[in-house]
Amino acid sequence: MSETPIEEMNFETAMAELEKVLGQLERGDVALDESIALYERGAALKARCETKLKEAEEKVAAITLDSDGNPTGITPVEGL
């Protein structure tokens, strides 16, 4: 597992680690205590991915286009 704190991970890193966690849980070859820890880490990674996706969606929604469909600027989104 990555040593980067989850709250500092970008979307791609968090998603890759989440896939690893899910793979370990699906194999079912880990002890119960480790399964619980993996499940908790997976939940935190899922939340991080959702946060990063929401941030990206808000940034995309803030882009304004001119009449030809070209970006003219980015309207600041509160909280970003």
Stockholm file with secondary structure:
# STOCKHOLM 1.0

chainA/1-80         MSETPIEEMNFETAMAELEKVLGQLERGDVALDESIALYERGAALKARCETKLKEAEEKVAAITLDSDGNPTGITPVEGL
#=GR chainA/1-80 SS CCCSCGGGCCHHHHHHHHHHHHHHHHHTCSCHHHHHHHHHHHHHHHHHHHHHHHHHHHHHHTEEECTTSCEEEECCCTTC
#=GC SS_cons        CCCSCGGGCCHHHHHHHHHHHHHHHHHTCSCHHHHHHHHHHHHHHHHHHHHHHHHHHHHHHTEEECTTSCEEEECCCTTC
//
